[in-house]
Amino acid sequence: MSYTVTSKGTVTIPAEVRRKYGIRKGSKVEFIETEEGILIVPIPRFEELFGVDREYRDRILQMVRDLEKERREEAAHEKSEL
């Protein structure tokens, strides 16, 4: 298989490869340089890494967002005290 790189540096990953490796819109991939060339490796989503069921995914993501918000607010408060 050979594909053309666009002027913006993008290459289309063939549909059969995307299906095989679970790559879809918004998926992250990593480029790894080897002696032979470049490997494109899909980065698993958070829930795939830890086997999180879909019913708990939203709760976990909301907890992470809440923690991030709390830390931003604490940092802003500390900065205002300076």
mmCIF file of the N, C-alpha and C atoms, coordinates in Angstrom:
data_MODEL
# 
_entry.id   MODEL 
# 
loop_
_atom_site.group_PDB 
_atom_site.id 
_atom_site.type_symbol 
_atom_site.label_atom_id 
_atom_site.label_alt_id 
_atom_site.label_comp_id 
_atom_site.label_asym_id 
_atom_site.label_entity_id 
_atom_site.label_seq_id 
_atom_site.pdbx_PDB_ins_code 
_atom_site.Cartn_x 
_atom_site.Cartn_y 
_atom_site.Cartn_z 
_atom_site.occupancy 
_atom_site.B_iso_or_equiv 
_atom_site.pdbx_formal_charge 
_atom_site.auth_seq_id 
_atom_site.auth_comp_id 
_atom_site.auth_asym_id 
_atom_site.auth_atom_id 
_atom_site.pdbx_PDB_model_num 
ATOM 1   N N  . MET A 1 1  ? 0.836   -1.181 0.000  1.00 0.00 ? 1  MET A N  1 
ATOM 2   C CA . MET A 1 1  ? 0.000   0.000  0.000  1.00 0.00 ? 1  MET A CA 1 
ATOM 3   C C  . MET A 1 1  ? 0.878   1.239  0.000  1.00 0.00 ? 1  MET A C  1 
ATOM 4   N N  . SER A 1 2  ? 0.525   2.193  -0.820 1.00 0.00 ? 2  SER A N  1 
ATOM 5   C CA . SER A 1 2  ? 1.232   3.464  -0.801 1.00 0.00 ? 2  SER A CA 1 
ATOM 6   C C  . SER A 1 2  ? 0.212   4.581  -0.907 1.00 0.00 ? 2  SER A C  1 
ATOM 7   N N  . TYR A 1 3  ? 0.434   5.644  -0.136 1.00 0.00 ? 3  TYR A N  1 
ATOM 8   C CA . TYR A 1 3  ? -0.509  6.754  -0.066 1.00 0.00 ? 3  TYR A CA 1 
ATOM 9   C C  . TYR A 1 3  ? 0.256   8.062  -0.148 1.00 0.00 ? 3  TYR A C  1 
ATOM 10  N N  . THR A 1 4  ? -0.434  9.120  -0.527 1.00 0.00 ? 4  THR A N  1 
ATOM 11  C CA . THR A 1 4  ? 0.180   10.427 -0.714 1.00 0.00 ? 4  THR A CA 1 
ATOM 12  C C  . THR A 1 4  ? -0.041  11.299 0.518  1.00 0.00 ? 4  THR A C  1 
ATOM 13  N N  . VAL A 1 5  ? 1.008   11.997 0.925  1.00 0.00 ? 5  VAL A N  1 
ATOM 14  C CA . VAL A 1 5  ? 0.921   12.954 2.023  1.00 0.00 ? 5  VAL A CA 1 
ATOM 15  C C  . VAL A 1 5  ? 0.424   14.274 1.435  1.00 0.00 ? 5  VAL A C  1 
ATOM 16  N N  . THR A 1 6  ? -0.589  14.880 2.063  1.00 0.00 ? 6  THR A N  1 
ATOM 17  C CA . THR A 1 6  ? -1.138  16.143 1.560  1.00 0.00 ? 6  THR A CA 1 
ATOM 18  C C  . THR A 1 6  ? -0.230  17.311 1.941  1.00 0.00 ? 6  THR A C  1 
ATOM 19  N N  . SER A 1 7  ? -0.550  18.491 1.422  1.00 0.00 ? 7  SER A N  1 
ATOM 20  C CA . SER A 1 7  ? 0.234   19.688 1.745  1.00 0.00 ? 7  SER A CA 1 
ATOM 21  C C  . SER A 1 7  ? 0.166   20.024 3.230  1.00 0.00 ? 7  SER A C  1 
ATOM 22  N N  . LYS A 1 8  ? -0.867  19.546 3.926  1.00 0.00 ? 8  LYS A N  1 
ATOM 23  C CA . LYS A 1 8  ? -0.993  19.767 5.369  1.00 0.00 ? 8  LYS A CA 1 
ATOM 24  C C  . LYS A 1 8  ? -0.330  18.654 6.179  1.00 0.00 ? 8  LYS A C  1 
ATOM 25  N N  . GLY A 1 9  ? 0.283   17.694 5.501  1.00 0.00 ? 9  GLY A N  1 
ATOM 26  C CA . GLY A 1 9  ? 0.983   16.613 6.189  1.00 0.00 ? 9  GLY A CA 1 
ATOM 27  C C  . GLY A 1 9  ? 0.096   15.461 6.614  1.00 0.00 ? 9  GLY A C  1 
ATOM 28  N N  . THR A 1 10 ? -1.103  15.374 6.078  1.00 0.00 ? 10 THR A N  1 
ATOM 29  C CA . THR A 1 10 ? -1.999  14.287 6.470  1.00 0.00 ? 10 THR A CA 1 
ATOM 30  C C  . THR A 1 10 ? -1.965  13.140 5.472  1.00 0.00 ? 10 THR A C  1 
ATOM 31  N N  . VAL A 1 11 ? -2.258  11.956 5.996  1.00 0.00 ? 11 VAL A N  1 
ATOM 32  C CA . VAL A 1 11 ? -2.364  10.747 5.180  1.00 0.00 ? 11 VAL A CA 1 
ATOM 33  C C  . VAL A 1 11 ? -3.640  10.041 5.626  1.00 0.00 ? 11 VAL A C  1 
ATOM 34  N N  . THR A 1 12 ? -4.414  9.540  4.696  1.00 0.00 ? 12 THR A N  1 
ATOM 35  C CA . THR A 1 12 ? -5.624  8.802  5.037  1.00 0.00 ? 12 THR A CA 1 
ATOM 36  C C  . THR A 1 12 ? -5.256  7.368  5.379  1.00 0.00 ? 12 THR A C  1 
ATOM 37  N N  . ILE A 1 13 ? -5.709  6.922  6.554  1.00 0.00 ? 13 ILE A N  1 
ATOM 38  C CA . ILE A 1 13 ? -5.502  5.527  6.949  1.00 0.00 ? 13 ILE A CA 1 
ATOM 39  C C  . ILE A 1 13 ? -6.625  4.723  6.297  1.00 0.00 ? 13 ILE A C  1 
ATOM 40  N N  . PRO A 1 14 ? -6.289  3.674  5.551  1.00 0.00 ? 14 PRO A N  1 
ATOM 41  C CA . PRO A 1 14 ? -7.318  2.893  4.854  1.00 0.00 ? 14 PRO A CA 1 
ATOM 42  C C  . PRO A 1 14 ? -8.383  2.357  5.818  1.00 0.00 ? 14 PRO A C  1 
ATOM 43  N N  . ALA A 1 15 ? -9.625  2.314  5.339  1.00 0.00 ? 15 ALA A N  1 
ATOM 44  C CA . ALA A 1 15 ? -10.758 1.874  6.161  1.00 0.00 ? 15 ALA A CA 1 
ATOM 45  C C  . ALA A 1 15 ? -10.524 0.498  6.772  1.00 0.00 ? 15 ALA A C  1 
ATOM 46  N N  . GLU A 1 16 ? -9.975  -0.439 6.000  1.00 0.00 ? 16 GLU A N  1 
ATOM 47  C CA . GLU A 1 16 ? -9.764  -1.797 6.531  1.00 0.00 ? 16 GLU A CA 1 
ATOM 48  C C  . GLU A 1 16 ? -8.773  -1.789 7.689  1.00 0.00 ? 16 GLU A C  1 
ATOM 49  N N  . VAL A 1 17 ? -7.770  -0.929 7.628  1.00 0.00 ? 17 VAL A N  1 
ATOM 50  C CA . VAL A 1 17 ? -6.785  -0.822 8.714  1.00 0.00 ? 17 VAL A CA 1 
ATOM 51  C C  . VAL A 1 17 ? -7.432  -0.165 9.930  1.00 0.00 ? 17 VAL A C  1 
ATOM 52  N N  . ARG A 1 18 ? -8.229  0.881  9.701  1.00 0.00 ? 18 ARG A N  1 
ATOM 53  C CA . ARG A 1 18 ? -8.921  1.547  10.815 1.00 0.00 ? 18 ARG A CA 1 
ATOM 54  C C  . ARG A 1 18 ? -9.843  0.566  11.532 1.00 0.00 ? 18 ARG A C  1 
ATOM 55  N N  . ARG A 1 19 ? -10.590 -0.215 10.769 1.00 0.00 ? 19 ARG A N  1 
ATOM 56  C CA . ARG A 1 19 ? -11.494 -1.210 11.376 1.00 0.00 ? 19 ARG A CA 1 
ATOM 57  C C  . ARG A 1 19 ? -10.706 -2.242 12.179 1.00 0.00 ? 19 ARG A C  1 
ATOM 58  N N  . LYS A 1 20 ? -9.649  -2.756 11.585 1.00 0.00 ? 20 LYS A N  1 
ATOM 59  C CA . LYS A 1 20 ? -8.861  -3.817 12.225 1.00 0.00 ? 20 LYS A CA 1 
ATOM 60  C C  . LYS A 1 20 ? -8.285  -3.367 13.562 1.00 0.00 ? 20 LYS A C  1 
ATOM 61  N N  . TYR A 1 21 ? -7.850  -2.102 13.638 1.00 0.00 ? 21 TYR A N  1 
ATOM 62  C CA . TYR A 1 21 ? -7.186  -1.609 14.844 1.00 0.00 ? 21 TYR A CA 1 
ATOM 63  C C  . TYR A 1 21 ? -8.063  -0.685 15.685 1.00 0.00 ? 21 TYR A C  1 
ATOM 64  N N  . GLY A 1 22 ? -9.337  -0.592 15.339 1.00 0.00 ? 22 GLY A N  1 
ATOM 65  C CA . GLY A 1 22 ? -10.268 0.203  16.141 1.00 0.00 ? 22 GLY A CA 1 
ATOM 66  C C  . GLY A 1 22 ? -9.989  1.696  16.113 1.00 0.00 ? 22 GLY A C  1 
ATOM 67  N N  . ILE A 1 23 ? -9.441  2.175  15.013 1.00 0.00 ? 23 ILE A N  1 
ATOM 68  C CA . ILE A 1 23 ? -9.145  3.601  14.879 1.00 0.00 ? 23 ILE A CA 1 
ATOM 69  C C  . ILE A 1 23 ? -10.369 4.278  14.268 1.00 0.00 ? 23 ILE A C  1 
ATOM 70  N N  . ARG A 1 24 ? -10.868 5.299  14.952 1.00 0.00 ? 24 ARG A N  1 
ATOM 71  C CA . ARG A 1 24 ? -12.014 6.044  14.424 1.00 0.00 ? 24 ARG A CA 1 
ATOM 72  C C  . ARG A 1 24 ? -11.786 7.536  14.636 1.00 0.00 ? 24 ARG A C  1 
ATOM 73  N N  . LYS A 1 25 ? -12.714 8.347  14.171 1.00 0.00 ? 25 LYS A N  1 
ATOM 74  C CA . LYS A 1 25 ? -12.577 9.795  14.305 1.00 0.00 ? 25 LYS A CA 1 
ATOM 75  C C  . LYS A 1 25 ? -12.276 10.149 15.758 1.00 0.00 ? 25 LYS A C  1 
ATOM 76  N N  . GLY A 1 26 ? -11.247 10.943 15.969 1.00 0.00 ? 26 GLY A N  1 
ATOM 77  C CA . GLY A 1 26 ? -10.863 11.349 17.315 1.00 0.00 ? 26 GLY A CA 1 
ATOM 78  C C  . GLY A 1 26 ? -9.862  10.423 17.982 1.00 0.00 ? 26 GLY A C  1 
ATOM 79  N N  . SER A 1 27 ? -9.585  9.263  17.390 1.00 0.00 ? 27 SER A N  1 
ATOM 80  C CA . SER A 1 27 ? -8.599  8.345  17.966 1.00 0.00 ? 27 SER A CA 1 
ATOM 81  C C  . SER A 1 27 ? -7.221  8.989  17.944 1.00 0.00 ? 27 SER A C  1 
ATOM 82  N N  . LYS A 1 28 ? -6.403  8.620  18.905 1.00 0.00 ? 28 LYS A N  1 
ATOM 83  C CA . LYS A 1 28 ? -5.026  9.097  18.969 1.00 0.00 ? 28 LYS A CA 1 
ATOM 84  C C  . LYS A 1 28 ? -4.106  7.996  18.461 1.00 0.00 ? 28 LYS A C  1 
ATOM 85  N N  . VAL A 1 29 ? -3.054  8.396  17.757 1.00 0.00 ? 29 VAL A N  1 
ATOM 86  C CA . VAL A 1 29 ? -2.025  7.458  17.314 1.00 0.00 ? 29 VAL A CA 1 
ATOM 87  C C  . VAL A 1 29 ? -0.667  8.031  17.680 1.00 0.00 ? 29 VAL A C  1 
ATOM 88  N N  . GLU A 1 30 ? 0.302   7.153  17.810 1.00 0.00 ? 30 GLU A N  1 
ATOM 89  C CA . GLU A 1 30 ? 1.671   7.555  18.124 1.00 0.00 ? 30 GLU A CA 1 
ATOM 90  C C  . GLU A 1 30 ? 2.559   7.158  16.957 1.00 0.00 ? 30 GLU A C  1 
ATOM 91  N N  . PHE A 1 31 ? 3.511   8.025  16.627 1.00 0.00 ? 31 PHE A N  1 
ATOM 92  C CA . PHE A 1 31 ? 4.484   7.728  15.584 1.00 0.00 ? 31 PHE A CA 1 
ATOM 93  C C  . PHE A 1 31 ? 5.776   7.310  16.268 1.00 0.00 ? 31 PHE A C  1 
ATOM 94  N N  . ILE A 1 32 ? 6.260   6.116  15.944 1.00 0.00 ? 32 ILE A N  1 
ATOM 95  C CA . ILE A 1 32 ? 7.483   5.585  16.539 1.00 0.00 ? 32 ILE A CA 1 
ATOM 96  C C  . ILE A 1 32 ? 8.494   5.370  15.429 1.00 0.00 ? 32 ILE A C  1 
ATOM 97  N N  . GLU A 1 33 ? 9.650   6.010  15.575 1.00 0.00 ? 33 GLU A N  1 
ATOM 98  C CA . GLU A 1 33 ? 10.708  5.855  14.578 1.00 0.00 ? 33 GLU A CA 1 
ATOM 99  C C  . GLU A 1 33 ? 11.487  4.577  14.852 1.00 0.00 ? 33 GLU A C  1 
ATOM 100 N N  . THR A 1 34 ? 11.731  3.801  13.797 1.00 0.00 ? 34 THR A N  1 
ATOM 101 C CA . THR A 1 34 ? 12.540  2.592  13.894 1.00 0.00 ? 34 THR A CA 1 
ATOM 102 C C  . THR A 1 34 ? 13.636  2.679  12.840 1.00 0.00 ? 34 THR A C  1 
ATOM 103 N N  . GLU A 1 35 ? 14.534  1.721  12.850 1.00 0.00 ? 35 GLU A N  1 
ATOM 104 C CA . GLU A 1 35 ? 15.589  1.705  11.835 1.00 0.00 ? 35 GLU A CA 1 
ATOM 105 C C  . GLU A 1 35 ? 15.007  1.484  10.441 1.00 0.00 ? 35 GLU A C  1 
ATOM 106 N N  . GLU A 1 36 ? 13.863  0.796  10.375 1.00 0.00 ? 36 GLU A N  1 
ATOM 107 C CA . GLU A 1 36 ? 13.246  0.491  9.089  1.00 0.00 ? 36 GLU A CA 1 
ATOM 108 C C  . GLU A 1 36 ? 12.312  1.587  8.591  1.00 0.00 ? 36 GLU A C  1 
ATOM 109 N N  . GLY A 1 37 ? 11.889  2.486  9.465  1.00 0.00 ? 37 GLY A N  1 
ATOM 110 C CA . GLY A 1 37 ? 10.944  3.529  9.066  1.00 0.00 ? 37 GLY A CA 1 
ATOM 111 C C  . GLY A 1 37 ? 10.125  4.009  10.246 1.00 0.00 ? 37 GLY A C  1 
ATOM 112 N N  . ILE A 1 38 ? 8.850   4.225  10.012 1.00 0.00 ? 38 ILE A N  1 
ATOM 113 C CA . ILE A 1 38 ? 7.960   4.764  11.039 1.00 0.00 ? 38 ILE A CA 1 
ATOM 114 C C  . ILE A 1 38 ? 6.822   3.778  11.293 1.00 0.00 ? 38 ILE A C  1 
ATOM 115 N N  . LEU A 1 39 ? 6.538   3.536  12.576 1.00 0.00 ? 39 LEU A N  1 
ATOM 116 C CA . LEU A 1 39 ? 5.372   2.742  12.971 1.00 0.00 ? 39 LEU A CA 1 
ATOM 117 C C  . LEU A 1 39 ? 4.284   3.704  13.418 1.00 0.00 ? 39 LEU A C  1 
ATOM 118 N N  . ILE A 1 40 ? 3.062   3.448  13.033 1.00 0.00 ? 40 ILE A N  1 
ATOM 119 C CA . ILE A 1 40 ? 1.920   4.212  13.524 1.00 0.00 ? 40 ILE A CA 1 
ATOM 120 C C  . ILE A 1 40 ? 1.157   3.281  14.456 1.00 0.00 ? 40 ILE A C  1 
ATOM 121 N N  . VAL A 1 41 ? 1.120   3.640  15.738 1.00 0.00 ? 41 VAL A N  1 
ATOM 122 C CA . VAL A 1 41 ? 0.539   2.769  16.753 1.00 0.00 ? 41 VAL A CA 1 
ATOM 123 C C  . VAL A 1 41 ? -0.681  3.447  17.377 1.00 0.00 ? 41 VAL A C  1 
ATOM 124 N N  . PRO A 1 42 ? -1.847  2.792  17.352 1.00 0.00 ? 42 PRO A N  1 
ATOM 125 C CA . PRO A 1 42 ? -3.024  3.380  17.995 1.00 0.00 ? 42 PRO A CA 1 
ATOM 126 C C  . PRO A 1 42 ? -2.827  3.445  19.507 1.00 0.00 ? 42 PRO A C  1 
ATOM 127 N N  . ILE A 1 43 ? -3.253  4.548  20.113 1.00 0.00 ? 43 ILE A N  1 
ATOM 128 C CA . ILE A 1 43 ? -3.202  4.693  21.566 1.00 0.00 ? 43 ILE A CA 1 
ATOM 129 C C  . ILE A 1 43 ? -4.583  4.325  22.095 1.00 0.00 ? 43 ILE A C  1 
ATOM 130 N N  . PRO A 1 44 ? -4.658  3.314  22.956 1.00 0.00 ? 44 PRO A N  1 
ATOM 131 C CA . PRO A 1 44 ? -5.969  2.889  23.457 1.00 0.00 ? 44 PRO A CA 1 
ATOM 132 C C  . PRO A 1 44 ? -6.643  3.987  24.275 1.00 0.00 ? 44 PRO A C  1 
ATOM 133 N N  . ARG A 1 45 ? -7.964  4.013  24.233 1.00 0.00 ? 45 ARG A N  1 
ATOM 134 C CA . ARG A 1 45 ? -8.722  4.963  25.038 1.00 0.00 ? 45 ARG A CA 1 
ATOM 135 C C  . ARG A 1 45 ? -8.635  4.554  26.498 1.00 0.00 ? 45 ARG A C  1 
ATOM 136 N N  . PHE A 1 46 ? -8.889  5.505  27.390 1.00 0.00 ? 46 PHE A N  1 
ATOM 137 C CA . PHE A 1 46 ? -8.805  5.297  28.831 1.00 0.00 ? 46 PHE A CA 1 
ATOM 138 C C  . PHE A 1 46 ? -9.556  4.045  29.271 1.00 0.00 ? 46 PHE A C  1 
ATOM 139 N N  . GLU A 1 47 ? -10.813 3.928  28.854 1.00 0.00 ? 47 GLU A N  1 
ATOM 140 C CA . GLU A 1 47 ? -11.621 2.797  29.313 1.00 0.00 ? 47 GLU A CA 1 
ATOM 141 C C  . GLU A 1 47 ? -11.130 1.466  28.767 1.00 0.00 ? 47 GLU A C  1 
ATOM 142 N N  . GLU A 1 48 ? -10.465 1.477  27.608 1.00 0.00 ? 48 GLU A N  1 
ATOM 143 C CA . GLU A 1 48 ? -9.909  0.244  27.061 1.00 0.00 ? 48 GLU A CA 1 
ATOM 144 C C  . GLU A 1 48 ? -8.702  -0.211 27.874 1.00 0.00 ? 48 GLU A C  1 
ATOM 145 N N  . LEU A 1 49 ? -7.947  0.747  28.386 1.00 0.00 ? 49 LEU A N  1 
ATOM 146 C CA . LEU A 1 49 ? -6.773  0.401  29.185 1.00 0.00 ? 49 LEU A CA 1 
ATOM 147 C C  . LEU A 1 49 ? -7.150  -0.308 30.472 1.00 0.00 ? 49 LEU A C  1 
ATOM 148 N N  . PHE A 1 50 ? -8.207  0.139  31.108 1.00 0.00 ? 50 PHE A N  1 
ATOM 149 C CA . PHE A 1 50 ? -8.558  -0.369 32.421 1.00 0.00 ? 50 PHE A CA 1 
ATOM 150 C C  . PHE A 1 50 ? -9.802  -1.245 32.418 1.00 0.00 ? 50 PHE A C  1 
ATOM 151 N N  . GLY A 1 51 ? -10.330 -1.543 31.243 1.00 0.00 ? 51 GLY A N  1 
ATOM 152 C CA . GLY A 1 51 ? -11.499 -2.403 31.164 1.00 0.00 ? 51 GLY A CA 1 
ATOM 153 C C  . GLY A 1 51 ? -12.739 -1.807 31.811 1.00 0.00 ? 51 GLY A C  1 
ATOM 154 N N  . VAL A 1 52 ? -12.864 -0.502 31.765 1.00 0.00 ? 52 VAL A N  1 
ATOM 155 C CA . VAL A 1 52 ? -13.987 0.166  32.397 1.00 0.00 ? 52 VAL A CA 1 
ATOM 156 C C  . VAL A 1 52 ? -15.259 -0.070 31.585 1.00 0.00 ? 52 VAL A C  1 
ATOM 157 N N  . ASP A 1 53 ? -16.305 -0.475 32.258 1.00 0.00 ? 53 ASP A N  1 
ATOM 158 C CA . ASP A 1 53 ? -17.597 -0.647 31.595 1.00 0.00 ? 53 ASP A CA 1 
ATOM 159 C C  . ASP A 1 53 ? -18.147 0.706  31.176 1.00 0.00 ? 53 ASP A C  1 
ATOM 160 N N  . ARG A 1 54 ? -18.926 0.713  30.124 1.00 0.00 ? 54 ARG A N  1 
ATOM 161 C CA . ARG A 1 54 ? -19.501 1.966  29.614 1.00 0.00 ? 54 ARG A CA 1 
ATOM 162 C C  . ARG A 1 54 ? -20.333 2.689  30.672 1.00 0.00 ? 54 ARG A C  1 
ATOM 163 N N  . GLU A 1 55 ? -21.034 1.931  31.521 1.00 0.00 ? 55 GLU A N  1 
ATOM 164 C CA . GLU A 1 55 ? -21.903 2.586  32.500 1.00 0.00 ? 55 GLU A CA 1 
ATOM 165 C C  . GLU A 1 55 ? -21.102 3.411  33.506 1.00 0.00 ? 55 GLU A C  1 
ATOM 166 N N  . TYR A 1 56 ? -19.848 3.050  33.736 1.00 0.00 ? 56 TYR A N  1 
ATOM 167 C CA . TYR A 1 56 ? -19.026 3.790  34.689 1.00 0.00 ? 56 TYR A CA 1 
ATOM 168 C C  . TYR A 1 56 ? -18.163 4.850  34.028 1.00 0.00 ? 56 TYR A C  1 
ATOM 169 N N  . ARG A 1 57 ? -18.016 4.772  32.715 1.00 0.00 ? 57 ARG A N  1 
ATOM 170 C CA . ARG A 1 57 ? -17.140 5.696  31.997 1.00 0.00 ? 57 ARG A CA 1 
ATOM 171 C C  . ARG A 1 57 ? -17.502 7.155  32.261 1.00 0.00 ? 57 ARG A C  1 
ATOM 172 N N  . ASP A 1 58 ? -18.767 7.504  32.101 1.00 0.00 ? 58 ASP A N  1 
ATOM 173 C CA . ASP A 1 58 ? -19.184 8.891  32.273 1.00 0.00 ? 58 ASP A CA 1 
ATOM 174 C C  . ASP A 1 58 ? -18.935 9.377  33.694 1.00 0.00 ? 58 ASP A C  1 
ATOM 175 N N  . ARG A 1 59 ? -19.167 8.508  34.673 1.00 0.00 ? 59 ARG A N  1 
ATOM 176 C CA . ARG A 1 59 ? -18.920 8.902  36.061 1.00 0.00 ? 59 ARG A CA 1 
ATOM 177 C C  . ARG A 1 59 ? -17.440 9.163  36.306 1.00 0.00 ? 59 ARG A C  1 
ATOM 178 N N  . ILE A 1 60 ? -16.589 8.297  35.779 1.00 0.00 ? 60 ILE A N  1 
ATOM 179 C CA . ILE A 1 60 ? -15.149 8.459  35.962 1.00 0.00 ? 60 ILE A CA 1 
ATOM 180 C C  . ILE A 1 60 ? -14.667 9.726  35.270 1.00 0.00 ? 60 ILE A C  1 
ATOM 181 N N  . LEU A 1 61 ? -15.109 9.938  34.038 1.00 0.00 ? 61 LEU A N  1 
ATOM 182 C CA . LEU A 1 61 ? -14.697 11.141 33.316 1.00 0.00 ? 61 LEU A CA 1 
ATOM 183 C C  . LEU A 1 61 ? -15.185 12.400 34.021 1.00 0.00 ? 61 LEU A C  1 
ATOM 184 N N  . GLN A 1 62 ? -16.391 12.372 34.583 1.00 0.00 ? 62 GLN A N  1 
ATOM 185 C CA . GLN A 1 62 ? -16.902 13.535 35.313 1.00 0.00 ? 62 GLN A CA 1 
ATOM 186 C C  . GLN A 1 62 ? -16.070 13.780 36.571 1.00 0.00 ? 62 GLN A C  1 
ATOM 187 N N  . MET A 1 63 ? -15.665 12.718 37.264 1.00 0.00 ? 63 MET A N  1 
ATOM 188 C CA . MET A 1 63 ? -14.818 12.886 38.446 1.00 0.00 ? 63 MET A CA 1 
ATOM 189 C C  . MET A 1 63 ? -13.486 13.518 38.072 1.00 0.00 ? 63 MET A C  1 
ATOM 190 N N  . VAL A 1 64 ? -12.917 13.094 36.956 1.00 0.00 ? 64 VAL A N  1 
ATOM 191 C CA . VAL A 1 64 ? -11.655 13.674 36.490 1.00 0.00 ? 64 VAL A CA 1 
ATOM 192 C C  . VAL A 1 64 ? -11.856 15.151 36.174 1.00 0.00 ? 64 VAL A C  1 
ATOM 193 N N  . ARG A 1 65 ? -12.935 15.484 35.477 1.00 0.00 ? 65 ARG A N  1 
ATOM 194 C CA . ARG A 1 65 ? -13.227 16.896 35.158 1.00 0.00 ? 65 ARG A CA 1 
ATOM 195 C C  . ARG A 1 65 ? -13.411 17.712 36.433 1.00 0.00 ? 65 ARG A C  1 
ATOM 196 N N  . ASP A 1 66 ? -14.125 17.153 37.416 1.00 0.00 ? 66 ASP A N  1 
ATOM 197 C CA . ASP A 1 66 ? -14.336 17.858 38.680 1.00 0.00 ? 66 ASP A CA 1 
ATOM 198 C C  . ASP A 1 66 ? -13.015 18.116 39.397 1.00 0.00 ? 66 ASP A C  1 
ATOM 199 N N  . LEU A 1 67 ? -12.139 17.109 39.400 1.00 0.00 ? 67 LEU A N  1 
ATOM 200 C CA . LEU A 1 67 ? -10.823 17.291 40.023 1.00 0.00 ? 67 LEU A CA 1 
ATOM 201 C C  . LEU A 1 67 ? -10.015 18.368 39.312 1.00 0.00 ? 67 LEU A C  1 
ATOM 202 N N  . GLU A 1 68 ? -10.038 18.344 37.983 1.00 0.00 ? 68 GLU A N  1 
ATOM 203 C CA . GLU A 1 68 ? -9.313  19.361 37.221 1.00 0.00 ? 68 GLU A CA 1 
ATOM 204 C C  . GLU A 1 68 ? -9.851  20.751 37.533 1.00 0.00 ? 68 GLU A C  1 
ATOM 205 N N  . LYS A 1 69 ? -11.170 20.892 37.597 1.00 0.00 ? 69 LYS A N  1 
ATOM 206 C CA . LYS A 1 69 ? -11.791 22.184 37.904 1.00 0.00 ? 69 LYS A CA 1 
ATOM 207 C C  . LYS A 1 69 ? -11.389 22.643 39.300 1.00 0.00 ? 69 LYS A C  1 
ATOM 208 N N  . GLU A 1 70 ? -11.436 21.732 40.259 1.00 0.00 ? 70 GLU A N  1 
ATOM 209 C CA . GLU A 1 70 ? -11.071 22.060 41.633 1.00 0.00 ? 70 GLU A CA 1 
ATOM 210 C C  . GLU A 1 70 ? -9.621  22.522 41.719 1.00 0.00 ? 70 GLU A C  1 
ATOM 211 N N  . ARG A 1 71 ? -8.738  21.845 41.018 1.00 0.00 ? 71 ARG A N  1 
ATOM 212 C CA . ARG A 1 71 ? -7.321  22.236 41.035 1.00 0.00 ? 71 ARG A CA 1 
ATOM 213 C C  . ARG A 1 71 ? -7.109  23.593 40.379 1.00 0.00 ? 71 ARG A C  1 
ATOM 214 N N  . ARG A 1 72 ? -7.828  23.857 39.278 1.00 0.00 ? 72 ARG A N  1 
ATOM 215 C CA . ARG A 1 72 ? -7.721  25.176 38.636 1.00 0.00 ? 72 ARG A CA 1 
ATOM 216 C C  . ARG A 1 72 ? -8.197  26.270 39.582 1.00 0.00 ? 72 ARG A C  1 
ATOM 217 N N  . GLU A 1 73 ? -9.313  26.027 40.284 1.00 0.00 ? 73 GLU A N  1 
ATOM 218 C CA . GLU A 1 73 ? -9.847  27.011 41.225 1.00 0.00 ? 73 GLU A CA 1 
ATOM 219 C C  . GLU A 1 73 ? -8.881  27.242 42.382 1.00 0.00 ? 73 GLU A C  1 
ATOM 220 N N  . GLU A 1 74 ? -8.284  26.172 42.901 1.00 0.00 ? 74 GLU A N  1 
ATOM 221 C CA . GLU A 1 74 ? -7.307  26.311 43.981 1.00 0.00 ? 74 GLU A CA 1 
ATOM 222 C C  . GLU A 1 74 ? -6.093  27.104 43.522 1.00 0.00 ? 74 GLU A C  1 
ATOM 223 N N  . ALA A 1 75 ? -5.621  26.818 42.305 1.00 0.00 ? 75 ALA A N  1 
ATOM 224 C CA . ALA A 1 75 ? -4.461  27.538 41.770 1.00 0.00 ? 75 ALA A CA 1 
ATOM 225 C C  . ALA A 1 75 ? -4.790  29.016 41.593 1.00 0.00 ? 75 ALA A C  1 
ATOM 226 N N  . ALA A 1 76 ? -5.984  29.324 41.105 1.00 0.00 ? 76 ALA A N  1 
ATOM 227 C CA . ALA A 1 76 ? -6.393  30.721 40.926 1.00 0.00 ? 76 ALA A CA 1 
ATOM 228 C C  . ALA A 1 76 ? -6.497  31.418 42.275 1.00 0.00 ? 76 ALA A C  1 
ATOM 229 N N  . HIS A 1 77 ? -7.019  30.723 43.277 1.00 0.00 ? 77 HIS A N  1 
ATOM 230 C CA . HIS A 1 77 ? -7.143  31.292 44.620 1.00 0.00 ? 77 HIS A CA 1 
ATOM 231 C C  . HIS A 1 77 ? -5.762  31.583 45.213 1.00 0.00 ? 77 HIS A C  1 
ATOM 232 N N  . GLU A 1 78 ? -4.850  30.621 45.077 1.00 0.00 ? 78 GLU A N  1 
ATOM 233 C CA . GLU A 1 78 ? -3.487  30.817 45.585 1.00 0.00 ? 78 GLU A CA 1 
ATOM 234 C C  . GLU A 1 78 ? -2.800  31.974 44.875 1.00 0.00 ? 78 GLU A C  1 
ATOM 235 N N  . LYS A 1 79 ? -3.015  32.081 43.573 1.00 0.00 ? 79 LYS A N  1 
ATOM 236 C CA . LYS A 1 79 ? -2.404  33.158 42.796 1.00 0.00 ? 79 LYS A CA 1 
ATOM 237 C C  . LYS A 1 79 ? -2.951  34.512 43.237 1.00 0.00 ? 79 LYS A C  1 
ATOM 238 N N  . SER A 1 80 ? -4.243  34.576 43.548 1.00 0.00 ? 80 SER A N  1 
ATOM 239 C CA . SER A 1 80 ? -4.847  35.848 43.960 1.00 0.00 ? 80 SER A CA 1 
ATOM 240 C C  . SER A 1 80 ? -4.367  36.286 45.339 1.00 0.00 ? 80 SER A C  1 
ATOM 241 N N  . GLU A 1 81 ? -3.906  35.340 46.148 1.00 0.00 ? 81 GLU A N  1 
ATOM 242 C CA . GLU A 1 81 ? -3.401  35.677 47.478 1.00 0.00 ? 81 GLU A CA 1 
ATOM 243 C C  . GLU A 1 81 ? -1.998  36.256 47.435 1.00 0.00 ? 81 GLU A C  1 
ATOM 244 N N  . LEU A 1 82 ? -1.303  36.109 46.310 1.00 0.00 ? 82 LEU A N  1 
ATOM 245 C CA . LEU A 1 82 ? 0.069   36.618 46.189 1.00 0.00 ? 82 LEU A CA 1 
ATOM 246 C C  . LEU A 1 82 ? 0.109   38.079 46.023 1.00 0.00 ? 82 LEU A C  1 
# 
